Amino acid sequence: MSAILMHSGDTFSVKAPQNLIKPYQRIAGPYERRHKLGKIEAARHKWRDINGTRAWQSTGLDRMEGGTAVVSRIAGAVVRALLVVVVVAIPSALLPGVLSDAKQMVALVALFAGLLTLAEYNANYPSLIEFRDAPPFNRMRYLMLFATVTGLTLIESGRTDPTSLSEFVHAIGHLIGTAMDFPYSPVRLATLMMAQGASIEQHEALRDAAGVAYFTSLVSLTVFVIILRAGAWPLKDRTFNVWVNLPTFDPSSGGDVVARLERDGRINIALGFLLPFVIPFVVSISSPGFNPLSLTSSQNLIWTMTAWSFLPASLFMRGIAMGRIAEMIRDMRARSVAQGNGLAAV
């Protein structure tokens, strides 16, 4: 009996006694079942780990993409705000002899313009700035404004503190102003804003500034039209949201959207073409003329000529862009109708 017990103590023995086979089977059965359950549980854990990891990775990627988009939007808004501040501050920073009170006022205006730009480009919903998500429309306008302000500032700073760069820009401005000073031209009409007692130097300063500003606006318009005709605006790989890019335009106010866009586009183009001629005429009729000292003082001259050229060019560009959007909507409708007819034929 003791031998049998000693022999049966080895559960892994091949020659087990016959009377201990059933107890061994009763022991081995639960072990095998536990082994199988362990494999099943391991498979379950593996499936959970794989699917859980994928879900976590998907959620993590979504969060990372959302965080990246937010950071990119904030960074873009900050950069745009700084660029606007730079444009506003250029005259007071480069012109010599600017008083401290004038610099403080310019700094306040630049801060307000930068905060407005930051709020507009950082917000989810637009309110004032048009074509926010349709580059390079606003980029072209900014470059036009930057080139106009910088060129006029260099010309004015070169009158008191001449440098090689300011003299070069002044020579170009004088050439452009002289070439564009012919009867009934915008540059000739801009000189009508001067008073009768203005000196020849003051007339030449205004003429050169008007020539540079108007020539810059014409070049910017030409580049924008080339980009538009080349098919690069709006971009084909992204959707165009009319509400986001035209927040002041209400497409549901009545009438066909295409007709209203074309009408508003024509009005903007007409205003952009007429304003450089109308503004000097209205100023010369409504008042005896601006004080030559106030108009030809550096900062007043720079911002007056910048507004005189930038506002009409912006309206012209807006009209062209609205016409382009109307053309896109018309083409989309035509494709939808063609696809519908093709499905009906099938």
ZIUR-V862981 format. One record per pair of residues at least 6 apart in sequence whose C-alpha atoms are under 8 Angstrom apart, sorted by sequence separation. I is the first residue (numbers start at 1). GAP is how many residues later the second one is. If there is no record, write none. Layout:
i & gap
I & GAP
I & GAP
//
This chain:
i & gap
92 & 6
120 & 6
126 & 6
131 & 6
132 & 6
181 & 6
182 & 6
227 & 6
228 & 6
234 & 6
243 & 6
251 & 6
283 & 6
294 & 6
295 & 6
120 & 7
131 & 7
180 & 7
181 & 7
243 & 7
8 & 8
120 & 8
158 & 8
180 & 8
7 & 9
8 & 9
120 & 9
157 & 9
158 & 9
194 & 9
295 & 9
7 & 10
92 & 10
177 & 10
92 & 11
121 & 11
154 & 11
155 & 11
8 & 12
154 & 12
155 & 12
158 & 12
191 & 12
4 & 13
11 & 13
92 & 14
155 & 14
154 & 15
155 & 15
191 & 15
154 & 16
190 & 16
191 & 16
89 & 17
190 & 17
88 & 18
89 & 18
151 & 18
155 & 18
188 & 19
187 & 20
190 & 20
88 & 21
89 & 21
88 & 22
187 & 23
86 & 24
187 & 24
85 & 25
84 & 26
85 & 26
181 & 26
187 & 27
85 & 28
84 & 29
85 & 29
178 & 29
279 & 29
84 & 30
177 & 30
178 & 30
181 & 30
177 & 31
180 & 31
81 & 32
82 & 32
176 & 32
177 & 32
276 & 32
81 & 33
84 & 33
175 & 33
177 & 33
178 & 33
276 & 33
80 & 34
81 & 34
174 & 34
177 & 34
81 & 35
173 & 35
176 & 35
177 & 35
81 & 36
173 & 36
176 & 36
276 & 36
80 & 37
81 & 37
174 & 37
275 & 37
80 & 38
173 & 38
274 & 38
173 & 39
176 & 39
272 & 39
273 & 39
77 & 40
78 & 40
272 & 40
77 & 41
271 & 41
272 & 41
77 & 42
272 & 42
77 & 43
272 & 43
273 & 43
77 & 44
271 & 44
272 & 44
76 & 45
77 & 45
271 & 45
269 & 46
270 & 46
74 & 47
268 & 47
269 & 47
73 & 48
74 & 48
268 & 48
269 & 48
73 & 49
269 & 49
268 & 50
269 & 50
268 & 51
269 & 51
267 & 52
265 & 53
266 & 53
265 & 54
264 & 55
265 & 55
265 & 56
152 & 57
265 & 57
266 & 57
87 & 58
91 & 58
95 & 58
264 & 58
265 & 58
87 & 59
90 & 59
91 & 59
94 & 59
90 & 60
94 & 60
152 & 60
262 & 60
95 & 61
96 & 61
151 & 61
152 & 61
261 & 61
262 & 61
87 & 62
91 & 62
95 & 62
261 & 62
90 & 63
94 & 63
96 & 64
148 & 64
261 & 64
262 & 64
96 & 65
148 & 65
261 & 65
259 & 67
148 & 68
258 & 68
147 & 69
257 & 69
258 & 69
258 & 71
144 & 72
258 & 72
144 & 73
144 & 76
141 & 79
140 & 80
140 & 84
190 & 86
137 & 87
190 & 87
193 & 87
189 & 88
192 & 88
193 & 88
191 & 89
192 & 89
186 & 90
190 & 90
193 & 90
202 & 90
206 & 90
186 & 91
189 & 91
193 & 91
205 & 91
185 & 92
189 & 92
192 & 92
209 & 92
213 & 92
217 & 92
221 & 92
195 & 93
196 & 93
209 & 93
213 & 93
217 & 93
224 & 93
195 & 94
198 & 94
202 & 94
194 & 95
195 & 95
197 & 95
206 & 95
210 & 95
214 & 95
218 & 95
221 & 95
193 & 96
194 & 96
195 & 96
209 & 96
213 & 96
217 & 96
221 & 96
136 & 97
192 & 97
193 & 97
194 & 97
195 & 97
213 & 97
135 & 98
194 & 98
134 & 99
135 & 99
210 & 99
134 & 100
135 & 100
134 & 101
194 & 101
134 & 106
133 & 107
133 & 111
134 & 111
132 & 112
133 & 112
131 & 113
132 & 113
130 & 114
131 & 114
130 & 115
131 & 115
129 & 116
130 & 116
130 & 117
126 & 118
129 & 118
130 & 118
125 & 119
126 & 119
128 & 119
127 & 120
128 & 120
126 & 121
127 & 121
156 & 142
153 & 145
153 & 149
152 & 150
149 & 153
149 & 154
149 & 157
148 & 158
145 & 161
145 & 165
144 & 166
141 & 173
95 & 203
92 & 207
91 & 208
91 & 211
//
